[in-house]
Amino acid sequence: MRRLRGPNVYLDRPVQVARVRLGRLTERESREFPGFVDRLLDALPGLAEHHCAAGTPGGFVDRLRDGTYFGHVTEHVAIEFSELIGRSAPFGRTVYAGSAGQYDIVTECPAFEPVDSTVPRELVELAATMVEELLAGSPVRPGPRLSALRDRHADEMPGPSTASIIAAAVRRGIPVERVDRLSLLQLGHGRHRRQAWAAMSDRTSATGVEIAGDKELSRRLLARSGIPVPAGGAASTPDEALELLADLGGPVVLKSRNGHQGEHVHLGLWTPEDVRAAFAAADGDVVVERQVDGEDYRVLVVAGRVVAAAERVPAHVVGDGRHSVRELIDLCNAHPDRGNGHNNVLTRLRVDDLVTGLLERQGWHLESVPEAGRRVWLRQTANLSTGGSSVDVTDRLHPDVVRLCERVAAIVGLDIAGVDLRLADISAPVPPLGDGGTGAVIEVNAVPGLRMHLAPVRGQPRDVGGAIVDALFPDGSDGRIPTIAVTGTNGKTTVSRLAAHLLAGAGLRVGLTCTDGVYLDGRLVQRADASGPRSAQSVLGDPTVEAAVLETARGGILRQGLGYDWTDVGVLTNVTADHLGQDGLASVEDILHVKALVAERVHDGGALVLNADDPLVVGLLGRARVRAPHKRLLWFSLGPDNPLVRRHVAAGGTAYVADDGWLVELTGARRLPLIPVAALPGAFDGAAEHVIANALAASAAVRALDLPPAVLAGQLRALDPATVNPGRGLLLRLGDVHLFVDYAHNPVAIAAVTRTLHRLWGHRRCVAALTLPGDRRDDLLIESAGVVADGYDRVVVYPDADLRGRAPGEVSRLLCRELVLRNPGVRCEQAGDVTEALQVAVDLARPGDVVLVVYEKLEPVLALLRSMGAVPAPPVLAVDPDVTADGLIELTPVAGRTAGT
């Protein structure tokens, strides 16, 4: 099982991917088993509505009768089970997984279902079990098996209050992330990020919450401010409660001083016995107040203004002359709107001592059969948590009531407050305090439930979740920060680092994720391979971040999906045949399909930065979701004569090219020079073409975010490659030998670096000490060996510390064998580890030579080189790239001229 929580190669919503082996059912079809299809449709009649590829209801049934494999059958059964438990997730797909009888069943997951939920797994497992049973001829009724899953799914999903905030944020295009299984939401990105926990926000005052939670303190504060509240006081003992009864006279209300959701609230107390019993039930400090006549109302105040009001009706049943009170309760609880806790619009009616006692006082008991239309009360309090319901009265609010409630929220200090009132009529003025009129504020609630306003039993539902989101994000803000996503086979780390460096020149605090860690404001805060979705989410969720650059690698996309929903800029450096054989990738087109997701998830009005020198990247424009007309297209190329670039610029488009010794921005007839190639650190006066290509890609990305050209040029000139882009093209000197440290781990990258070294030193002065990852297929390792054999006649190979499934020495032996086969004159040495490899390579080098050092982990290699006496080297000028004393070898390009490491 694999859960992809973000946009992915299957869907723009979360999915589960289940790898299924069919065993004895391999290549068997549904039509081959007499009676199976009829038994399946009898057990799950809803399958008749499934469209399948036909696009109309009944399409799946046609496939069943014509014959379809059982991975496909299991997919549809799992989807139907999901619908039956109230978990609407209609998308499904069954994909061949590389060998006979092995399939990936892809099923949609609700967007805010907990990532660690076992429900999707159990649905697929139950579907497979049911298919087996039906094949065996057993009659199956899935209902009882789904009951527990239905309850678990309801418990795991956000409740109505949280769901309303999520829905409002989604409508506004504000990114929203649920934290674990909680009602805690993170809305927006970076410095615009806000938090909401049910109906509490990150601006909710802790003082206000404490005041509202202490019913006596809030009553006194409101009274002090001239707010009409019931007369009363606090009591810590039964005797103190009785004194208050004597002072106030009956009836009184006794409630827990710190209670919530209507717990331990006792109304209509007249006698000392009533008060003693209520005090004992409350079990702690209480408040005793004079009971106020009138109807119960809840008014919701958000950010200082009233947004909704409801009349709250206590839990009750209405007689029909045929059913007993107990049966009427059961009928009410059978309604789908009622559930346990707060996950449904209404809460299930409970039978307890309070219910039976109240029935008795009304002259009823559970087996009584009330006449038709007779209302039988089950609770005195009107809380929804005890089974109450609501009627919307927002449009009836008198302006006096509005002003009163807004004052109450301000006095207590709450940005979101539920004000409870007892009034004869909410559409009438509230008598001033001291006039002896009826009506009072009886309670103030922090974190008020929103259910009563979202789905009243009568009246208009109110978008109170939208009111909260509007308060958190005023003026139509979408809560986003400038965001760049970078992918490709080579160059994505360098382009990401460069883009972050360039944006920092505008004074932005930039969050960067890349293969060596997470950076905030230029400082490494987490060392890890941070090119996946979790790292992206950590940066986007950091409230100190003002702009984000996210390296987005193939592995993270395939294993978890993207860590974001949309970006402003998507960059594709190049696509080559790396990582084939991993994660089901069989061809370079498969890799392209995965990386295309970064281009697809650029929002309307955003920019695509694409490599005009890479045919596969150019081919992306044939995909409808990539080449949308509302995305800006920015090409980069090592030469202005690229036909695609010429056509694009002539049509008024923008491209970034290397032209006449400059990095240039071209738009129509306008030519904007950015920086001379000779002034670009790390480009070695133009010898390192891949560095130029990466600088062009990064420049295009930040210009798409309107970074001023002067800032861009200044940041490029000030670039320190060893600091900004460590481990890429790092030049050191050890005695009279140069060391060129780079992470060239595939054929294209090795070729790009080798071309650079040939231009700087010539072919015959180059030595290589390299390791290649063992998780690459043999044919890719052989291709890398061919590039090395063409570029070096002295080579030392050594194994990664992480063998990645290979036998010790296996990769080194394969590389040396292929090097000699390609170039019989090559000298290939096998070292046991990096320490030995570096020493052997330096010994092989002659004075004036350069050693290419390809590493697995940068820091250990740098520490080792420092211990050997290596120091930073001054820049090296290129030799004549066409004629040298040693001759210049022409390396066979693997995928055209592309961005390098």
N, C-alpha and C positions, 0 to 999 in steps of 0.2 A: 504494500500500500504506500502511496505517495500523495501528500496533500500539497497542492499548489495554491497558495493563499492569495496571490495577486494575479493580474492579467498574465496570460500564458499562451502557449502555442495552440491551444485548443479553443480558448474562450477568453473574453475580457473579464470574466468573473471567476471566483474560486472553483476548483474542481478537485476530485479525488481520482487518482489513477491506480487501478487495481490490476496487478499482473496475475492472470488466470491461466492455469494449465488444464486443458480439457481431458487429458488422459484417454480413457477408452472412447470418449466422444469426439476425438480428433477427426476432422473432416467428415463427420456424420451430420446429417441434416434433419431438421425437425420433421419433415414429411416422411422420414424413414421409420418413424415409430407410431404405429397405429393407435389412434385415440389420444395421443399426447396433446395435440393442439386443442381438441375439444375440452379435455380435462383442464388445461391451462386457462382457457377462456372462461370456463365455468367457475374456476377458483378466483380469477381476477377479471371480471367483465370489463373493467375500465381499460384493459389493453385494447379493446375495440376502438377506442378514441385515439390511440397513438398514431401519429402521422408517419413516422419513419421517413425514408427518403422520398416517398411519394408526395409528401407535402399536404396530404388531406387525411381526415380521419379514416381509419380502416387500412391505411397503408401497411402497418405492421402485421395485421392479420393476413393480408395478402402474402407478405413475405413468409410468414409461418407456414401457410398452406403450400406455397411454391417450394419451400425448403430454404432454411437459413441455418447457419452454424450456431452452436449453443453459447458461445461467448456473446453473440448478439442477443440471443434470447435472455440470457442472464442480465444483460444491461437493461432491457426493457422491464423485466420483472423488478429489478432494484429501483428503477424510476417510479414504477407504479406503487411499490411499497412506500416510497418517500412521499408520494401524494397522499396515500391513505393515512399517514400519521400527521398530516397537516404541514408537511415540509415541502413546500413548492420549489422544485429544482428540476425543471423539465428537460434540460439539455443532457444528451448522452451520445457517446460514440464508442465503437469498438474498433480497435486498431491492431492489425497484425504485428506481433512483437518479435519477429525475427526467426522463428522456428515453428515447425508444424505443431498445431494444437496449442500454441501459446499466444495469448492476446492481452492487450491492455484495454480494460473497460474503464472508460472515462465518464464520470457522472458529475453533474453540477452540485455544488454545495452552497447553501445560503450564505450570503456575504458576511454575516456577522455571527455565524456559528463558531463556537470556540475551535481553534486550530487543533486542539488535542481531543476533540470529541470522537468517541468511538462509534457514534451513530452511523456515519456513512460506511464504515467498514462492516458493521453488523448487518446493514441493509444488503450489501453485496453477498455476505456469507449466507444470510437467510435466503436470498434469492437463489444461490447455487444449491442450497439444501432442498429448497422446494422443487426446483427443476429435477433434481435426482429422484425425489419422492414421486413426482408425477410420471417420470419415465418408468418407474417401477409399478405404476398402476394404482398408486395410493390416492384416495380422495383427500384433498387438502383444503383446509379452511384457515387462512393466515391470520384472521382477526385476533385471536388470543395471543399469538406470538408478537404481534405488533403493538399490543397495549402498553407494555413497559417502554418500548422505544418511543411511543407517542408521548408518554409522560416525561421521559428524559429529554426529548427534543424540546418540549415546552419549557422545561426548567432551564435548559441551557441557553435559550434564545433571549435577547433583550426584552424586558417588560415594556408595557405600553408607553410609559413616560420616556424611557431611553429610546425606544423605537421611533417616537415622534420627533425627537431631536435628530436622530440619524436621518430620517426621511427628509427633514427640512434642510439639513446640510447637503444631502445628495442633490436635492432640487436646486440649490444655489451653486452647485459645483465645488463645494468646499470639501477637501479631503477629510475623511473621518476614519479613525481607527479605534476599534474596541480593545481595551486592555484585558487580556486573558478572558475569564468568564464573568468579569465584573460589569457593573453598570457605568464604569468609568470610561469616558470617551476622550480621545485626543482629536481635536478639530483644527484643521489648518496645519501649516508647515513652518518650521523654523521660528523666526521672531514673531510670526503671526499666530503661532500655535496657542490654542486655548483649550481648557479642560472643562468637562461637565460630568458630574456624577449624579445621574437621575436629574432632579430639579435643583441641583446645586452647582454653582460654577466656581471657577478659580477666583472670581471676584466676590464670592460670598464671604461675608465677615465672620470670622470665628467667634467674635464677641456677639454678633447678632444671633448666631446659632445657639450659643450658650444662653443668651437672654430668652430666646423663644423656647428653649428646652426647659426652662424653669418657669412654670406657669404662675407662680406667685410673684416672682420678680417681674415678669412681663406685665402682669396685671397692675402692679404698683407703679411701674414706670409709665404705663399708658394713663393711669388715673392722674398721675402727677402732671401730665401734659394736657389734661382736659379731655381725654378720650372717654366716652361712656363705657364703663366696664361694670360687671356685677360686684356688689359689695361682698366682701369675704375676707379670708385670711388663711394662713398656713397652720397646720396642726401636726405635731410629732407624736402625740399620744391620743388615745381615745377621749380622755377628759378634755383636752384642748379642742377636739372636734365637737364635743358636746357643748362646750362653752360658746363656740361659734354658732351652733344651732340655736342656742338660747338667745344669743344676741340678734341673729338674723331673722329668726322665725322661719317656719317651713313654708313651702318646700325648699330644700337645698339640694345642691349638687355636690357630691364628694368625688374627687378624682385624684389620681396619683400626681404628685407635684412634678415628676419627670416622665410621666407616661406618654405614650404615643399610639396612634392608630386606634383610638377609642378604647384602649385597654384600661380596665379598672376605673371606668366612669360610671357612676351610679346616680341616677336622676330620681326626682320625686320623693326625697327622703323627708318624712315628717316627724318621726319619733326617735327618741334616743336609741331604741332597739335597732331601728333601721340604720342609724348612723354607726353604731358599734359594729354591726355586721358588715357594713360597707368598708369601714376602716380596716377590719380584719382581712377582708378580701384584697384590699389595696396593698397590704403588706409593706408599709413604709410611710414616709412623709407624704402628707396629702394637702390638698387645698379644698376648703369648704366655701362655697359661694351660694348666694341667693339665686334660685332658679329663675331665669328670665323667660317670660312667655314669648311666643312667636314661632316663626318657621326657622329652620336651620339653613344657613347660606354659607357658601365658600366663595370668596373673591380672590382671584389670582392677580398679584401685582408683580410685574417684571420690569426691572430697570426704572422704577419710579412711576410706572403708569399701569392702570388696570387694563388687563387684556381679556379677562373672562370672568364669568360668575355663574354659579349653579346653585339651585336649591337641592339640598341633600335629603333624601327620603330614607328613613330607616328600613332595614330588612323586613319584608312582609310577604305574605301570600294572599291571593284573592280567591275566595271560595267559588266553586262551580256547582255546589249542591250534590256532587257525586263522589268526590275524593276527600279523604281525610287530610288533616293538616300535615301529617307525615308524608302522605302520598303527594300532596301539593309541593312540599319541599323537594321531594325526589324529582318531580316533573320540572321544577325550576332549575335544579342542578344539572339536569340532562341537557339544558340549552348550551350550545357551543360557546356562547359568550362568557359562561361562568367556568372558572377554574380555581385551582388552589393558589394561594398567595396572590401576587400582583401581576402574574404573567398574562392574565386575561382581562378583558374589559370589565367584567364583574367577578366578584369573589363568590365561591360556593357558599351556600347557606349551611351553617353548622347547628347541630342540636346539642345543647349543653344545659347546665343547671340554670343559666340566665334565661335561656329560651323557655324552659319548662316553667320557671317561676313567673315569667311575664305572661305566658299563656294562662296560667292559673289565675292571675290577677284580672285577666280579661274574661274569665269564665270558660276557658277552653282547655283542652288537653290534646295530645298528639293524635289521638284516634277520633277526635271530633270531626264532623263533616259540616263545614260552614256553608250557609246558603249562598246561592250565586250572587256575586258582586260584593260579598262581605270581606272587608280588609281585616286581616289578622296580623297583628304586629309580632315580630319575632325579636326585635331589639328596640331599645329606647334611643340609643345613639344612632346617628345617621352616617357613620363612617363606612366608606366602601369596603374597607378591610374586614368589616364584620357582616358583609352581605348587602349593604345599602346600595341605592341607585341614585341617579341624579337627573335633574331637569335643567336645561340651559335657560338662564334668565339674563344673559348679558345685555340684551337689548332693552330690558326693563329697568336697568340700573338708574336710580335717581342721581343727579350730579352731586348731591350732598354725600351719598354713599361712596361715590367714586373718590371725592376729595378726602373723606374720612379714611378710607382704606389706604390711599397713597400716603397719608400722614402716618398711619400706623406702621407701614413698612419702613418709612424713613426713621421714625422714632426708635424702632427696635434695631435698625441697621442692617436690613436684608435687601439684597438686590433681587431675590426671588422669594416671595412670601405668599403663603396662603392664609388669608384673614377669615376667621370664622365669626359669624354674626348670628344673633337671634333678633329678628325683626318681625313686626307684624306684616310689613309689606316692603319689599326691597325697592319698589318704585316710588315710595314716599320719602319725604325728608326725614333725617334722623334728628330726634329732639336733642337740644343741647344738654350737656351734663348739668344737673341741678334743676332741670325743669320738671322732673318727676315723670317723664315719659318712659314708655317701654322701649326696649331695644338696647343692645349692648354688643360690644366686641367681646366674645367669650374666649378667644384663643388666637394665637399667632403661630403659624407653623413654618419652620425652616424645612427645606427639602419637601415641599408639598407634592402629593400625588397629583398627576395630571389626568388620570383616567376619566374622572368625572366630566372633564371638559372635552376630552377627545371623542367620547362616545356616550353622550347622555341618552337616557331612554326616551326622552322627548326633547325637541328643540334642536338647534343648529350646533353641530360639532365645531369646536374652535381650534384653530391651528396654534396651540400654545407652544408646541415644540418650535414652530417657526418664530414665535415671538422671542423665545430664549436665544435662538441662533441669531436673530436680527440684533439682539442686544450685545451678543458676543462679537459679531462682525457687522458693525454699522456701515451705512453708506454703500451697500452692495459689494463689499469686499469678498473675494473668494478665498482669502486666508493663505495664499500661496506665496512662495519666494521664487526668484529666478532659479531655474534648475536645468542642468545639462546632463544628459546621459550619453555615455560613450561606449561603443562596442566595436568589435572587429577581431580578426585573428592576431594581427600585429599592430603595435602602436597605441593600443587603447590606454595602457597605463601612462605612457608618456603624454599623450594628448590630454588625459584627465589631469595630470599634474600641472601641465602647462596652462590649461584653462583656469585652474584654481589660482595659480600664480598671477595670471593676467587679471583676473577679477579682483584679486586683493589690491591691485594698484588703484582701484576706484574707492578704496577705503572700506570695502565690504569684508565682513567676517565670514569666511568661506568654509563650508564643510566639505571635505573630500573623502571619498571612499575609493580605494584601489587595492591592488593585489598585495601590497605590503602593509596595509593598515588603514585606520581612520585618522584623519587629520582635521583639527579645528583651528582655524586662524593660523595655519602654517605649522602647528605643533602636532607631533604624533601622540595620540592619546590611547590608541589601541593597536598593538602589533598583531596582525593576523591577515589571512587572505580575506580582505574585506570587499570583494567585488560582487557579493551576493545581496539578496533582498534584506536580510536582517540588518546589515550595516547601513544600507540605504535608509531603512526605517529609523535607525538610531540617529542618523544625521538630520533627517527631515523632522524628527520629533524633538530636536534640541532647540529650545527657545532662544539660544544665543546666536543661532546661525542665520545669516542674511542672504546667502546664496549657496547653492549646493551643486557639486560636480560628482557624478556617480558613475564610476566604472562599472559596467554591467556585463558580466561574463556568461558564457554559454551554460556552465554548470549550474549556476544559481537559477537561471531561467528555467531549465529543465527540471530541477529538483524542487523548487519552491515557487516559481513564477517571479514576476517583477516585484520589487519592494516599493513601488509607487504606482499611481494610476495614470498620470500624464506628466509630460515634461514640456518645457519651452523649446528646447533644442535637443535633437537626436543626432549623434555623430556615428557614422560607419567608416572605419579606416580602410579596411580591406577584408576579404574573405578567402581563406585558403584551406587546403585539406589537412587541417590539424584536428586532433581528437577523434578521428574516425574510429569506429568500433566501440566508442563509449556512449552510454545512454541511448543506444539505438540509432546512432548516427552512422549511416552506411555510405553516404556520399557528400561531396562538398555542397550539393544542393540542399541536403538536410541541414547542414550548418547554416547556410544562408537563410533557410526558413526560420530557424531559431533566432538568429540575430536580427532578422527583419522586424521582429516584435518591437525593438527599440525605436525603429522608424515609424511603425504603426501607432505607437503610443505618444506621438507628438500632438499636442492639442491644436485645435483650430487657431490659425494665426501664428503658430510656432514655426520653427525652421528646421529643415533637414540639411545636414552637412554631409556631403557624399564625395567619395573619391572618384574623380572622373577618369583616373588611370586604371581602374580596376573593372574589368568587364562584368564580373558578377555583381558588384555594387551598382553599376549602371543599370543592370538588368532588373534591379529592384523596382524601377519605375513602372514596370509592367504589372505590379501588384496594386489593385485598386485601393487597398487600405494604406499603402505607402504613399502613392502619388496622388493624394487628395488635392483638389484645386485650392483648398484654403490653407495649404502649407507653403511657406516660402522655401525655395530650393536654392542652396548655396553649394557650388562645386568647388573643389580644390584640386589642383593639378601641378605637377612639376614643370609644366610648360604651357605657355599661352597658345601654342599652336594645336593643342588638342581640339579636334573638330567639334566635339560636344561642347567644350567650353566656348569656342568661337560662336557657335549658333546660339548658345544660351545668353552670352553677353550681348550679341547683336540684337537679341529680342528684348533687351532691357534688364536681363537678369544679372546676378552678381556672382563673381567667381574670385578665388584667391589663388594666385599663380606665382611661380618663380620666373621672373622675366628680366633679362639684361642685368643680372647681378642683384636684383631686388626682390623682396617679397612685396607683392602688389595686390591691391583690391581693385577689381575691374567691375564697372557697372555701366552698361551701354558704352557711350563714348568717353566716359569718365575714367581716368586712371589715377589711383591714389597710392603712391609709394608708401610703404610702411617702414621697412628697415632694409639696409643693404645685407645681402647674404653674408658678406665678410664680417659684419657686426653681430651675427647671430651666434651666441655662445654655443659650443658643442657641435657646430656644423663644420668645423675645420675648413673654413674658407670655401665651403661648398662641396667638399669631398664626401661628406655624409649626407647624401640626398634624402635618406629616410628621415633624418632630423629636420630637414627643410619641409618635407611633406607633413610631418607631425606639427610643426610650427604653423603651417598654413591651415591645417584642420582646426587647431586650437584657436587661431586668430578668427577664423570664420565663425566658430561657436560663440566667442565672446562679443564679436561685432553684432551677431544676431540679437544679443542682449543690450545693444547700444553702448558698448564700451567705447569711449572716445578714441579716435586713432592715435592721438598724442600719448594717451595713457598706455595704449597697447604697445606702441613703439618703445616707450620708456621702459616698460616691464620686460620686453624682449631683450633690450640692450643690457638691462641689469640682471638678467638671468644668471644664476650660479648653478650649472648643471649638477654639480656634486651635492648641492643642498636640495634643489627643487626636484631633480630627477635622478636620485642616487641609483647606482648600479646599471645605468644605461650610458654607454660610451664614456666610461670613466677612464681617464688616462693617467697612469702612474709611471714612475721610473725606478728601476732597481739597478743601480750601478750604470752600466752602459747599455741596458736593455729596457725597452718600453713594455708596459703591460696595459692592455686594453680590456677592461672588464665590462662585460655585457651579458644580458639575459637573453641570448639568442637560442631559442629552444625548438625551432622548426626550420624547414628548408628555406623559406622566404626570408626569415630573420637572419639566418646564418649567411645567406647570399648578400643581403643588404650590408651587413657589417663587414663582410669580406671585401666587397667592392670599395668600401671606405678605406680599409687597410691597404689595399692594392694602390689606391690613389695616393696614399700618404707615404708608403714605404716601398711599393712594388711587390710583386708576387713572391720573389725569392727570399725576401726578408721576413716572411710571416710564418709564425709557429702557432699551433692551436693546442690548448688544453681544455678539453670540454667534457661535459656530461650531458646526457639527454634523458628525459623522463621515461621510465619503463612502462608507463601505461599507454604509450603510443604503439600503434600497430607496426609490425615488422616492415611493411612496405614504406611507411612514413620514416622510420629510422633509416632504411636503406636509401631513401631519397635524400635525407640529410647527409648521410655518409658520402653520397655522390657529390654534393655541393662542397663538402669539406675536402674531398679528394681533388677536386678541380682547383681549389684555392690554396692548399697548403701541401708541402712535401715533408713536413715534420709535425706529427700529431701525437698527443698524449690523451688517452681516454681514461676516464675513471667513473665509478658507479655513484649514483645518488645514494645518500644515506637511507632514503625511503625507496626500497626496490620496487614498490607498487606492483607486487605480484610476480616479479621476475626472480629467477634463480640468481644467486650471487655470481657476478662476472658475466652473466648472459648478454647484457646489452653491450658491454665492452668488447666481448668476443665478436658479436655480430658486426659492430662498427668497424673493427679492425679488418675483419674478413672482407667486408664490402669496400673499404678504402683501398685495399690492395688490389681487389678485382677491378676497380675503376681506374686506379693509377698505380701500376706495379712499382713505380719508383718511389712511392710514398714510404716514409718510415713511421710506423705506428707502434707506439709503446702503450702497454696496459698497466695502469697504476692501481694500487689497492684502495686509495682514498685521495681526497683532494690535496692533502699535505704532500704526499708523494708525487702526485701529478704536477703540482706547481714546481717542485724542486727539479723534477726531470725535465719539464718544459724549459725552465730557465737554463738548465745545463745544455739543452739542445740549441739554445739561441746563441747566435754570434753577436759580437758587439755591433750595435746599430739596428738589431732586429727588434721586432715587436711580437709579443706573445698575446694572442687572444685568449682571455680567461672567461669561459662560460661556466656559470655557477648554478647550484641548486638553491642555496640560501646565501644571501649577500653578506650579512654581518659576520658569520664565521670566516668567509673568504677574505674580507677586508682585514679582520683581526690577524689572520695568518700572514697576509701580505705585509702588514705593518711590522709584525714580528720578524719578517725576513729583511726589513729595512726599506721597503717600498715607500716612496714619497710622491706627492702630487707633481705632475710634470707640466712644464710650460706648453703652450700651444705648439702644434707641429704644422708646418706649411706643406701643402700638397706638392708632390712631384708632378711632372707633366702627365696628365691622365692618358695621353695617347702614345707617347714614346718614352720609355724608360730604359735604363741600362739593363734591367732585369726582364723587361717585357711585361706587358699587362695581360693577364689571362682574362678571357671573356667568359663569365659565369653564365651557365644556361639559366634563363629566368624560369621560375616555377609557375608564376601566375601573373606575368607582366610586371611592369614597374609599379610597386605598391608601397604603401607606408611600411616602414621597417619596425625595428624593435622599439 
